[in-house]
Amino acid sequence: MSVVSNSIVEAWSEVKALVEAAEVDVVKNANGNSAAGVRARRALRLLKGKTTNLVKFTISEEKSRKS
């Protein structure tokens, strides 16, 4: 794999790890733990930013491959 491919895969792995980490707090919040809800929402905001960056990165790499 190329360096770019590795970067994309690493970014994806980071997103998956964030989802797995947030899952615990989401389940706790569903069971009534308000503090877990705060942590879950914070994790989801972070996840949103990471996924946005991943989308932008993959689009730019696809454009550069076509050029």
All heavy atoms as TSV, in Angstrom:
chain	resi	resn	atom	element	x	y	z
A	1	MET	N	N	0.835	-1.182	0.000
A	1	MET	CA	C	0.000	0.000	0.000
A	1	MET	C	C	0.879	1.244	0.000
A	1	MET	O	O	1.963	1.244	0.554
A	1	MET	CB	C	-0.888	0.032	1.240
A	1	MET	CG	C	-2.204	-0.653	1.067
A	1	MET	SD	S	-3.400	-0.238	2.338
A	1	MET	CE	C	-2.935	-1.358	3.636
A	2	SER	N	N	0.359	2.279	-0.598
A	2	SER	CA	C	1.105	3.524	-0.645
A	2	SER	C	C	0.946	4.285	0.667
A	2	SER	O	O	0.139	3.935	1.524
A	2	SER	CB	C	0.615	4.382	-1.810
A	2	SER	OG	O	-0.685	4.850	-1.545
A	3	VAL	N	N	1.710	5.350	0.789
A	3	VAL	CA	C	1.657	6.178	1.994
A	3	VAL	C	C	0.268	6.792	2.157
A	3	VAL	O	O	-0.280	6.850	3.253
A	3	VAL	CB	C	2.735	7.288	1.929
A	3	VAL	CG1	C	2.610	8.236	3.097
A	3	VAL	CG2	C	4.115	6.666	1.872
A	4	VAL	N	N	-0.322	7.227	1.044
A	4	VAL	CA	C	-1.660	7.823	1.087
A	4	VAL	C	C	-2.680	6.788	1.534
A	4	VAL	O	O	-3.541	7.061	2.377
A	4	VAL	CB	C	-2.040	8.419	-0.278
A	4	VAL	CG1	C	-3.471	8.896	-0.285
A	4	VAL	CG2	C	-1.096	9.547	-0.638
A	5	SER	N	N	-2.598	5.591	0.993
A	5	SER	CA	C	-3.530	4.525	1.371
A	5	SER	C	C	-3.408	4.223	2.859
A	5	SER	O	O	-4.415	4.034	3.541
A	5	SER	CB	C	-3.258	3.260	0.579
A	5	SER	OG	O	-3.474	3.478	-0.789
A	6	ASN	N	N	-2.169	4.195	3.348
A	6	ASN	CA	C	-1.954	3.948	4.769
A	6	ASN	C	C	-2.569	5.059	5.609
A	6	ASN	O	O	-3.146	4.795	6.663
A	6	ASN	CB	C	-0.468	3.818	5.086
A	6	ASN	CG	C	0.094	2.490	4.617
A	6	ASN	OD1	O	-0.632	1.532	4.426
A	6	ASN	ND2	N	1.396	2.462	4.423
A	7	SER	N	N	-2.460	6.295	5.155
A	7	SER	CA	C	-3.026	7.420	5.896
A	7	SER	C	C	-4.543	7.316	5.964
A	7	SER	O	O	-5.147	7.600	7.001
A	7	SER	CB	C	-2.642	8.743	5.237
A	7	SER	OG	O	-1.248	8.928	5.269
A	8	ILE	N	N	-5.157	6.929	4.864
A	8	ILE	CA	C	-6.608	6.779	4.840
A	8	ILE	C	C	-7.037	5.649	5.772
A	8	ILE	O	O	-7.987	5.799	6.547
A	8	ILE	CB	C	-7.111	6.534	3.401
A	8	ILE	CG1	C	-6.896	7.798	2.559
A	8	ILE	CG2	C	-8.576	6.113	3.394
A	8	ILE	CD1	C	-7.163	7.613	1.087
A	9	VAL	N	N	-6.341	4.547	5.729
A	9	VAL	CA	C	-6.675	3.409	6.590
A	9	VAL	C	C	-6.457	3.766	8.057
A	9	VAL	O	O	-7.275	3.403	8.918
A	9	VAL	CB	C	-5.844	2.165	6.188
A	9	VAL	CG1	C	-6.016	1.042	7.186
A	9	VAL	CG2	C	-6.231	1.699	4.799
A	10	GLU	N	N	-5.407	4.496	8.355
A	10	GLU	CA	C	-5.159	4.916	9.738
A	10	GLU	C	C	-6.262	5.856	10.231
A	10	GLU	O	O	-6.721	5.741	11.374
A	10	GLU	CB	C	-3.802	5.606	9.854
A	10	GLU	CG	C	-2.632	4.657	9.758
A	10	GLU	CD	C	-1.294	5.379	9.716
A	10	GLU	OE1	O	-1.250	6.599	9.988
A	10	GLU	OE2	O	-0.291	4.722	9.404
A	11	ALA	N	N	-6.693	6.765	9.380
A	11	ALA	CA	C	-7.775	7.685	9.752
A	11	ALA	C	C	-9.059	6.903	9.994
A	11	ALA	O	O	-9.809	7.193	10.933
A	11	ALA	CB	C	-7.968	8.743	8.670
A	12	TRP	N	N	-9.322	5.922	9.157
A	12	TRP	CA	C	-10.514	5.086	9.328
A	12	TRP	C	C	-10.439	4.294	10.629
A	12	TRP	O	O	-11.424	4.167	11.359
A	12	TRP	CB	C	-10.696	4.150	8.140
A	12	TRP	CG	C	-11.819	3.190	8.332
A	12	TRP	CD1	C	-11.739	1.836	8.434
A	12	TRP	CD2	C	-13.213	3.511	8.480
A	12	TRP	NE1	N	-12.989	1.303	8.623
A	12	TRP	CE2	C	-13.911	2.306	8.661
A	12	TRP	CE3	C	-13.918	4.698	8.477
A	12	TRP	CZ2	C	-15.287	2.263	8.839
A	12	TRP	CZ3	C	-15.296	4.641	8.659
A	12	TRP	CH2	C	-15.960	3.443	8.828
A	13	SER	N	N	-9.277	3.782	10.949
A	13	SER	CA	C	-9.096	3.034	12.204
A	13	SER	C	C	-9.358	3.928	13.411
A	13	SER	O	O	-9.946	3.489	14.412
A	13	SER	CB	C	-7.680	2.463	12.283
A	13	SER	OG	O	-7.488	1.515	11.263
A	14	GLU	N	N	-8.944	5.179	13.307
A	14	GLU	CA	C	-9.177	6.129	14.389
A	14	GLU	C	C	-10.682	6.388	14.564
A	14	GLU	O	O	-11.182	6.444	15.685
A	14	GLU	CB	C	-8.449	7.437	14.087
A	14	GLU	CG	C	-8.473	8.427	15.211
A	14	GLU	CD	C	-7.650	9.659	14.905
A	14	GLU	OE1	O	-6.757	9.610	14.054
A	14	GLU	OE2	O	-7.928	10.687	15.552
A	15	VAL	N	N	-11.396	6.509	13.455
A	15	VAL	CA	C	-12.847	6.715	13.514
A	15	VAL	C	C	-13.518	5.507	14.161
A	15	VAL	O	O	-14.385	5.652	15.030
A	15	VAL	CB	C	-13.421	6.982	12.105
A	15	VAL	CG1	C	-14.940	6.889	12.095
A	15	VAL	CG2	C	-12.967	8.338	11.597
A	16	LYS	N	N	-13.109	4.305	13.771
A	16	LYS	CA	C	-13.696	3.097	14.353
A	16	LYS	C	C	-13.431	3.026	15.848
A	16	LYS	O	O	-14.321	2.651	16.618
A	16	LYS	CB	C	-13.152	1.849	13.661
A	16	LYS	CG	C	-13.676	1.659	12.275
A	16	LYS	CD	C	-13.400	0.293	11.680
A	16	LYS	CE	C	-12.025	-0.252	11.902
A	16	LYS	NZ	N	-11.774	-1.518	11.185
A	17	ALA	N	N	-12.228	3.398	16.270
A	17	ALA	CA	C	-11.894	3.368	17.692
A	17	ALA	C	C	-12.752	4.360	18.475
A	17	ALA	O	O	-13.202	4.063	19.591
A	17	ALA	CB	C	-10.414	3.676	17.889
A	18	LEU	N	N	-13.011	5.530	17.887
A	18	LEU	CA	C	-13.860	6.514	18.552
A	18	LEU	C	C	-15.287	6.004	18.705
A	18	LEU	O	O	-15.925	6.211	19.742
A	18	LEU	CB	C	-13.862	7.828	17.780
A	18	LEU	CG	C	-12.629	8.698	17.930
A	18	LEU	CD1	C	-12.675	9.853	16.939
A	18	LEU	CD2	C	-12.523	9.220	19.342
A	19	VAL	N	N	-15.790	5.319	17.689
A	19	VAL	CA	C	-17.144	4.765	17.757
A	19	VAL	C	C	-17.229	3.719	18.864
A	19	VAL	O	O	-18.171	3.717	19.673
A	19	VAL	CB	C	-17.571	4.154	16.403
A	19	VAL	CG1	C	-18.850	3.345	16.536
A	19	VAL	CG2	C	-17.726	5.243	15.366
A	20	GLU	N	N	-16.241	2.857	18.920
A	20	GLU	CA	C	-16.231	1.815	19.941
A	20	GLU	C	C	-16.144	2.408	21.341
A	20	GLU	O	O	-16.803	1.933	22.273
A	20	GLU	CB	C	-15.075	0.847	19.695
A	20	GLU	CG	C	-15.266	-0.008	18.458
A	20	GLU	CD	C	-14.025	-0.798	18.074
A	20	GLU	OE1	O	-12.992	-0.705	18.783
A	20	GLU	OE2	O	-14.083	-1.502	17.054
A	21	ALA	N	N	-15.351	3.463	21.492
A	21	ALA	CA	C	-15.210	4.104	22.800
A	21	ALA	C	C	-16.508	4.806	23.206
A	21	ALA	O	O	-16.892	4.795	24.379
A	21	ALA	CB	C	-14.056	5.099	22.769
A	22	ALA	N	N	-17.191	5.409	22.255
A	22	ALA	CA	C	-18.434	6.128	22.554
A	22	ALA	C	C	-19.583	5.169	22.857
A	22	ALA	O	O	-20.522	5.542	23.565
A	22	ALA	CB	C	-18.806	7.036	21.389
A	23	GLU	N	N	-19.501	3.966	22.351
A	23	GLU	CA	C	-20.603	3.011	22.512
A	23	GLU	C	C	-20.917	2.748	23.983
A	23	GLU	O	O	-22.086	2.682	24.377
A	23	GLU	CB	C	-20.273	1.696	21.808
A	23	GLU	CG	C	-21.384	0.680	21.887
A	23	GLU	CD	C	-21.065	-0.594	21.129
A	23	GLU	OE1	O	-19.908	-0.796	20.739
A	23	GLU	OE2	O	-22.006	-1.379	20.932
A	24	VAL	N	N	-19.911	2.651	24.800
A	24	VAL	CA	C	-20.108	2.387	26.227
A	24	VAL	C	C	-20.945	3.501	26.857
A	24	VAL	O	O	-21.902	3.236	27.588
A	24	VAL	CB	C	-18.743	2.257	26.947
A	24	VAL	CG1	C	-18.927	2.140	28.446
A	24	VAL	CG2	C	-17.970	1.062	26.408
A	25	ASP	N	N	-20.578	4.746	26.555
A	25	ASP	CA	C	-21.302	5.869	27.131
A	25	ASP	C	C	-22.716	5.990	26.575
A	25	ASP	O	O	-23.642	6.386	27.291
A	25	ASP	CB	C	-20.529	7.169	26.917
A	25	ASP	CG	C	-19.305	7.250	27.816
A	25	ASP	OD1	O	-19.389	6.759	28.966
A	25	ASP	OD2	O	-18.274	7.793	27.382
A	26	VAL	N	N	-22.911	5.651	25.319
A	26	VAL	CA	C	-24.255	5.692	24.733
A	26	VAL	C	C	-25.161	4.681	25.442
A	26	VAL	O	O	-26.311	4.993	25.786
A	26	VAL	CB	C	-24.211	5.425	23.207
A	26	VAL	CG1	C	-25.599	5.209	22.647
A	26	VAL	CG2	C	-23.508	6.566	22.497
A	27	VAL	N	N	-24.656	3.501	25.701
A	27	VAL	CA	C	-25.443	2.472	26.387
A	27	VAL	C	C	-25.742	2.910	27.815
A	27	VAL	O	O	-26.882	2.769	28.297
A	27	VAL	CB	C	-24.702	1.112	26.363
A	27	VAL	CG1	C	-25.391	0.097	27.267
A	27	VAL	CG2	C	-24.610	0.590	24.938
A	28	LYS	N	N	-24.737	3.465	28.504
A	28	LYS	CA	C	-24.967	3.948	29.863
A	28	LYS	C	C	-26.014	5.051	29.880
A	28	LYS	O	O	-26.871	5.094	30.767
A	28	LYS	CB	C	-23.665	4.462	30.477
A	28	LYS	CG	C	-22.699	3.382	30.878
A	28	LYS	CD	C	-21.454	3.987	31.501
A	28	LYS	CE	C	-20.450	2.930	31.904
A	28	LYS	NZ	N	-19.241	3.539	32.495
A	29	ASN	N	N	-25.955	5.954	28.905
A	29	ASN	CA	C	-26.934	7.033	28.828
A	29	ASN	C	C	-28.331	6.491	28.567
A	29	ASN	O	O	-29.306	6.982	29.126
A	29	ASN	CB	C	-26.523	8.038	27.750
A	29	ASN	CG	C	-27.493	9.183	27.642
A	29	ASN	OD1	O	-28.152	9.353	26.619
A	29	ASN	ND2	N	-27.583	9.978	28.688
A	30	ALA	N	N	-28.431	5.479	27.746
A	30	ALA	CA	C	-29.729	4.870	27.460
A	30	ALA	C	C	-30.331	4.248	28.718
A	30	ALA	O	O	-31.550	4.154	28.843
A	30	ALA	CB	C	-29.582	3.812	26.367
A	31	ASN	N	N	-29.473	3.873	29.639
A	31	ASN	CA	C	-29.940	3.293	30.905
A	31	ASN	C	C	-30.156	4.348	31.983
A	31	ASN	O	O	-30.369	4.005	33.145
A	31	ASN	CB	C	-28.966	2.227	31.391
A	31	ASN	CG	C	-28.974	1.005	30.502
A	31	ASN	OD1	O	-30.016	0.655	29.954
A	31	ASN	ND2	N	-27.834	0.373	30.345
A	32	GLY	N	N	-30.034	5.650	31.636
A	32	GLY	CA	C	-30.358	6.699	32.580
A	32	GLY	C	C	-29.197	7.478	33.160
A	32	GLY	O	O	-29.403	8.363	33.984
A	33	ASN	N	N	-27.984	7.200	32.771
A	33	ASN	CA	C	-26.817	7.898	33.312
A	33	ASN	C	C	-26.607	9.199	32.536
A	33	ASN	O	O	-26.172	9.193	31.388
A	33	ASN	CB	C	-25.589	6.988	33.201
A	33	ASN	CG	C	-24.364	7.571	33.854
A	33	ASN	OD1	O	-24.199	8.774	33.927
A	33	ASN	ND2	N	-23.495	6.686	34.323
A	34	SER	N	N	-26.917	10.328	33.178
A	34	SER	CA	C	-26.829	11.628	32.507
A	34	SER	C	C	-25.392	12.030	32.189
A	34	SER	O	O	-25.133	12.627	31.147
A	34	SER	CB	C	-27.463	12.708	33.373
A	34	SER	OG	O	-28.825	12.449	33.554
A	35	ALA	N	N	-24.460	11.731	33.069
A	35	ALA	CA	C	-23.060	12.079	32.832
A	35	ALA	C	C	-22.524	11.344	31.605
A	35	ALA	O	O	-21.737	11.891	30.826
A	35	ALA	CB	C	-22.210	11.750	34.052
A	36	ALA	N	N	-22.963	10.120	31.420
A	36	ALA	CA	C	-22.552	9.355	30.247
A	36	ALA	C	C	-23.094	9.997	28.982
A	36	ALA	O	O	-22.456	9.953	27.932
A	36	ALA	CB	C	-23.012	7.912	30.357
A	37	GLY	N	N	-24.261	10.622	29.076
A	37	GLY	CA	C	-24.833	11.325	27.923
A	37	GLY	C	C	-23.960	12.493	27.502
A	37	GLY	O	O	-23.761	12.737	26.308
A	38	VAL	N	N	-23.427	13.208	28.481
A	38	VAL	CA	C	-22.520	14.326	28.181
A	38	VAL	C	C	-21.273	13.795	27.482
A	38	VAL	O	O	-20.831	14.356	26.463
A	38	VAL	CB	C	-22.144	15.087	29.477
A	38	VAL	CG1	C	-21.069	16.119	29.211
A	38	VAL	CG2	C	-23.376	15.736	30.077
A	39	ARG	N	N	-20.717	12.731	28.003
A	39	ARG	CA	C	-19.517	12.135	27.386
A	39	ARG	C	C	-19.814	11.614	25.994
A	39	ARG	O	O	-19.009	11.775	25.065
A	39	ARG	CB	C	-18.966	11.008	28.267
A	39	ARG	CG	C	-18.377	11.476	29.573
A	39	ARG	CD	C	-17.632	10.348	30.278
A	39	ARG	NE	N	-18.463	9.192	30.549
A	39	ARG	CZ	C	-19.171	9.000	31.668
A	39	ARG	NH1	N	-19.170	9.909	32.617
A	39	ARG	NH2	N	-19.872	7.893	31.829
A	40	ALA	N	N	-20.970	11.004	25.816
A	40	ALA	CA	C	-21.348	10.454	24.506
A	40	ALA	C	C	-21.495	11.572	23.482
A	40	ALA	O	O	-21.019	11.452	22.352
A	40	ALA	CB	C	-22.641	9.657	24.622
A	41	ARG	N	N	-22.154	12.660	23.874
A	41	ARG	CA	C	-22.325	13.782	22.930
A	41	ARG	C	C	-20.985	14.414	22.582
A	41	ARG	O	O	-20.746	14.781	21.426
A	41	ARG	CB	C	-23.288	14.815	23.516
A	41	ARG	CG	C	-24.720	14.320	23.518
A	41	ARG	CD	C	-25.687	15.395	23.934
A	41	ARG	NE	N	-25.517	15.802	25.332
A	41	ARG	CZ	C	-26.060	15.176	26.373
A	41	ARG	NH1	N	-26.794	14.091	26.173
A	41	ARG	NH2	N	-25.886	15.616	27.589
A	42	ARG	N	N	-20.102	14.524	23.542
A	42	ARG	CA	C	-18.760	15.056	23.275
A	42	ARG	C	C	-18.028	14.150	22.286
A	42	ARG	O	O	-17.396	14.621	21.327
A	42	ARG	CB	C	-17.963	15.165	24.570
A	42	ARG	CG	C	-16.614	15.836	24.383
A	42	ARG	CD	C	-15.804	15.935	25.672
A	42	ARG	NE	N	-16.579	16.499	26.765
A	42	ARG	CZ	C	-16.642	15.963	27.992
A	42	ARG	NH1	N	-16.003	14.848	28.279
A	42	ARG	NH2	N	-17.358	16.531	28.937
A	43	ALA	N	N	-18.127	12.850	22.497
A	43	ALA	CA	C	-17.480	11.889	21.595
A	43	ALA	C	C	-18.083	11.958	20.199
A	43	ALA	O	O	-17.361	11.865	19.198
A	43	ALA	CB	C	-17.595	10.474	22.160
A	44	LEU	N	N	-19.394	12.139	20.124
A	44	LEU	CA	C	-20.050	12.224	18.817
A	44	LEU	C	C	-19.635	13.486	18.062
A	44	LEU	O	O	-19.469	13.454	16.844
A	44	LEU	CB	C	-21.569	12.165	18.974
A	44	LEU	CG	C	-22.115	10.804	19.405
A	44	LEU	CD1	C	-23.585	10.914	19.754
A	44	LEU	CD2	C	-21.880	9.773	18.320
A	45	ARG	N	N	-19.462	14.589	18.785
A	45	ARG	CA	C	-18.980	15.813	18.123
A	45	ARG	C	C	-17.571	15.614	17.586
A	45	ARG	O	O	-17.250	16.038	16.481
A	45	ARG	CB	C	-19.019	16.988	19.093
A	45	ARG	CG	C	-20.402	17.506	19.334
A	45	ARG	CD	C	-20.387	18.760	20.208
A	45	ARG	NE	N	-21.674	18.912	20.824
A	45	ARG	CZ	C	-21.963	18.606	22.099
A	45	ARG	NH1	N	-21.021	18.168	22.903
A	45	ARG	NH2	N	-23.179	18.748	22.555
A	46	LEU	N	N	-16.722	14.971	18.381
A	46	LEU	CA	C	-15.365	14.677	17.938
A	46	LEU	C	C	-15.390	13.746	16.737
A	46	LEU	O	O	-14.663	13.943	15.757
A	46	LEU	CB	C	-14.558	14.051	19.079
A	46	LEU	CG	C	-13.125	13.651	18.784
A	46	LEU	CD1	C	-12.295	14.879	18.389
A	46	LEU	CD2	C	-12.512	12.963	19.983
A	47	LEU	N	N	-16.258	12.757	16.787
A	47	LEU	CA	C	-16.406	11.807	15.689
A	47	LEU	C	C	-16.858	12.507	14.416
A	47	LEU	O	O	-16.363	12.210	13.328
A	47	LEU	CB	C	-17.397	10.715	16.083
A	47	LEU	CG	C	-17.633	9.603	15.088
A	47	LEU	CD1	C	-16.346	8.833	14.836
A	47	LEU	CD2	C	-18.700	8.661	15.617
A	48	LYS	N	N	-17.775	13.446	14.554
A	48	LYS	CA	C	-18.250	14.200	13.401
A	48	LYS	C	C	-17.100	14.937	12.725
A	48	LYS	O	O	-16.959	14.931	11.500
A	48	LYS	CB	C	-19.331	15.186	13.836
A	48	LYS	CG	C	-19.898	16.008	12.712
A	48	LYS	CD	C	-20.957	16.967	13.236
A	48	LYS	CE	C	-21.471	17.860	12.133
A	48	LYS	NZ	N	-22.449	18.831	12.640
A	49	GLY	N	N	-16.250	15.570	13.515
A	49	GLY	CA	C	-15.101	16.283	12.965
A	49	GLY	C	C	-14.120	15.347	12.273
A	49	GLY	O	O	-13.615	15.649	11.187
A	50	LYS	N	N	-13.864	14.211	12.897
A	50	LYS	CA	C	-12.928	13.241	12.310
A	50	LYS	C	C	-13.471	12.681	10.998
A	50	LYS	O	O	-12.728	12.515	10.034
A	50	LYS	CB	C	-12.659	12.091	13.281
A	50	LYS	CG	C	-11.966	12.486	14.551
A	50	LYS	CD	C	-10.520	12.780	14.328
A	50	LYS	CE	C	-9.849	13.066	15.657
A	50	LYS	NZ	N	-8.446	13.380	15.504
A	51	THR	N	N	-14.759	12.373	10.950
A	51	THR	CA	C	-15.321	11.818	9.721
A	51	THR	C	C	-15.347	12.865	8.609
A	51	THR	O	O	-15.104	12.537	7.455
A	51	THR	CB	C	-16.733	11.248	9.938
A	51	THR	OG1	O	-17.573	12.252	10.501
A	51	THR	CG2	C	-16.705	10.030	10.834
A	52	THR	N	N	-15.619	14.113	8.964
A	52	THR	CA	C	-15.588	15.188	7.972
A	52	THR	C	C	-14.195	15.326	7.374
A	52	THR	O	O	-14.039	15.446	6.155
A	52	THR	CB	C	-16.024	16.522	8.611
A	52	THR	OG1	O	-17.353	16.368	9.112
A	52	THR	CG2	C	-15.980	17.658	7.615
A	53	ASN	N	N	-13.190	15.280	8.235
A	53	ASN	CA	C	-11.814	15.371	7.747
A	53	ASN	C	C	-11.446	14.182	6.871
A	53	ASN	O	O	-10.746	14.337	5.868
A	53	ASN	CB	C	-10.837	15.478	8.916
A	53	ASN	CG	C	-10.936	16.794	9.639
A	53	ASN	OD1	O	-11.410	17.784	9.080
A	53	ASN	ND2	N	-10.511	16.821	10.876
A	54	LEU	N	N	-11.924	13.001	7.235
A	54	LEU	CA	C	-11.650	11.806	6.436
A	54	LEU	C	C	-12.289	11.919	5.061
A	54	LEU	O	O	-11.662	11.589	4.049
A	54	LEU	CB	C	-12.145	10.553	7.161
A	54	LEU	CG	C	-11.958	9.223	6.437
A	54	LEU	CD1	C	-10.495	8.965	6.109
A	54	LEU	CD2	C	-12.535	8.086	7.263
A	55	VAL	N	N	-13.520	12.405	5.006
A	55	VAL	CA	C	-14.204	12.572	3.717
A	55	VAL	C	C	-13.434	13.561	2.844
A	55	VAL	O	O	-13.173	13.297	1.660
A	55	VAL	CB	C	-15.664	13.031	3.922
A	55	VAL	CG1	C	-16.278	13.500	2.619
A	55	VAL	CG2	C	-16.482	11.916	4.525
A	56	LYS	N	N	-13.048	14.693	3.405
A	56	LYS	CA	C	-12.308	15.704	2.647
A	56	LYS	C	C	-10.980	15.139	2.146
A	56	LYS	O	O	-10.576	15.393	1.012
A	56	LYS	CB	C	-12.059	16.937	3.505
A	56	LYS	CG	C	-13.303	17.737	3.765
A	56	LYS	CD	C	-13.003	18.914	4.671
A	56	LYS	CE	C	-14.252	19.691	5.002
A	56	LYS	NZ	N	-13.984	20.806	5.939
A	57	PHE	N	N	-10.309	14.380	3.008
A	57	PHE	CA	C	-9.015	13.802	2.641
A	57	PHE	C	C	-9.164	12.802	1.496
A	57	PHE	O	O	-8.395	12.829	0.529
A	57	PHE	CB	C	-8.389	13.128	3.862
A	57	PHE	CG	C	-7.037	12.542	3.610
A	57	PHE	CD1	C	-5.995	13.315	3.156
A	57	PHE	CD2	C	-6.802	11.196	3.841
A	57	PHE	CE1	C	-4.743	12.772	2.930
A	57	PHE	CE2	C	-5.569	10.637	3.617
A	57	PHE	CZ	C	-4.530	11.422	3.160
A	58	THR	N	N	-10.173	11.938	1.578
A	58	THR	CA	C	-10.339	10.947	0.515
A	58	THR	C	C	-10.740	11.604	-0.801
A	58	THR	O	O	-10.287	11.181	-1.867
A	58	THR	CB	C	-11.382	9.881	0.897
A	58	THR	OG1	O	-12.619	10.509	1.219
A	58	THR	CG2	C	-10.909	9.046	2.070
A	59	ILE	N	N	-11.563	12.652	-0.738
A	59	ILE	CA	C	-11.941	13.362	-1.965
A	59	ILE	C	C	-10.728	14.016	-2.603
A	59	ILE	O	O	-10.526	13.923	-3.818
A	59	ILE	CB	C	-13.047	14.404	-1.673
A	59	ILE	CG1	C	-14.350	13.686	-1.375
A	59	ILE	CG2	C	-13.216	15.364	-2.839
A	59	ILE	CD1	C	-15.449	14.603	-0.869
A	60	SER	N	N	-9.896	14.658	-1.792
A	60	SER	CA	C	-8.713	15.315	-2.353
A	60	SER	C	C	-7.742	14.303	-2.953
A	60	SER	O	O	-7.117	14.566	-3.977
A	60	SER	CB	C	-8.010	16.172	-1.295
A	60	SER	OG	O	-7.433	15.365	-0.297
A	61	GLU	N	N	-7.637	13.140	-2.330
A	61	GLU	CA	C	-6.744	12.109	-2.868
A	61	GLU	C	C	-7.285	11.546	-4.172
A	61	GLU	O	O	-6.513	11.288	-5.106
A	61	GLU	CB	C	-6.540	10.981	-1.848
A	61	GLU	CG	C	-5.690	11.386	-0.684
A	61	GLU	CD	C	-4.343	11.937	-1.109
A	61	GLU	OE1	O	-3.687	11.350	-1.995
A	61	GLU	OE2	O	-3.947	12.984	-0.554
A	62	GLU	N	N	-8.581	11.377	-4.286
A	62	GLU	CA	C	-9.168	10.885	-5.539
A	62	GLU	C	C	-8.963	11.905	-6.655
A	62	GLU	O	O	-8.651	11.528	-7.775
A	62	GLU	CB	C	-10.652	10.596	-5.354
A	62	GLU	CG	C	-10.918	9.352	-4.539
A	62	GLU	CD	C	-12.395	9.141	-4.254
A	62	GLU	OE1	O	-13.232	9.825	-4.867
A	62	GLU	OE2	O	-12.701	8.286	-3.415
A	63	LYS	N	N	-9.110	13.175	-6.338
A	63	LYS	CA	C	-8.896	14.224	-7.333
A	63	LYS	C	C	-7.442	14.260	-7.780
A	63	LYS	O	O	-7.160	14.446	-8.972
A	63	LYS	CB	C	-9.304	15.587	-6.785
A	63	LYS	CG	C	-10.792	15.784	-6.712
A	63	LYS	CD	C	-11.144	17.171	-6.204
A	63	LYS	CE	C	-12.640	17.370	-6.137
A	63	LYS	NZ	N	-12.976	18.710	-5.623
A	64	SER	N	N	-6.527	14.087	-6.830
A	64	SER	CA	C	-5.109	14.133	-7.198
A	64	SER	C	C	-4.699	12.920	-8.037
A	64	SER	O	O	-3.804	13.008	-8.877
A	64	SER	CB	C	-4.229	14.256	-5.958
A	64	SER	OG	O	-4.267	13.072	-5.194
A	65	ARG	N	N	-5.341	11.774	-7.826
A	65	ARG	CA	C	-5.056	10.589	-8.635
A	65	ARG	C	C	-5.511	10.774	-10.081
A	65	ARG	O	O	-4.891	10.262	-11.003
A	65	ARG	CB	C	-5.753	9.361	-8.061
A	65	ARG	CG	C	-5.110	8.819	-6.841
A	65	ARG	CD	C	-5.801	7.543	-6.420
A	65	ARG	NE	N	-5.716	7.443	-4.959
A	65	ARG	CZ	C	-6.615	6.890	-4.183
A	65	ARG	NH1	N	-7.707	6.387	-4.699
A	65	ARG	NH2	N	-6.458	6.852	-2.892
A	66	LYS	N	N	-6.625	11.497	-10.235
A	66	LYS	CA	C	-7.163	11.713	-11.587
A	66	LYS	C	C	-6.344	12.726	-12.367
A	66	LYS	O	O	-6.367	12.724	-13.607
A	66	LYS	CB	C	-8.616	12.162	-11.501
A	66	LYS	CG	C	-9.537	11.074	-11.013
A	66	LYS	CD	C	-10.968	11.559	-10.940
A	66	LYS	CE	C	-11.862	10.439	-10.394
A	66	LYS	NZ	N	-13.247	10.899	-10.281
A	67	SER	N	N	-5.642	13.601	-11.667
A	67	SER	CA	C	-4.861	14.645	-12.343
A	67	SER	C	C	-3.574	14.108	-12.926
A	67	SER	O	O	-2.991	13.195	-12.568
A	67	SER	CB	C	-4.502	15.758	-11.373
A	67	SER	OG	O	-5.645	16.289	-10.783
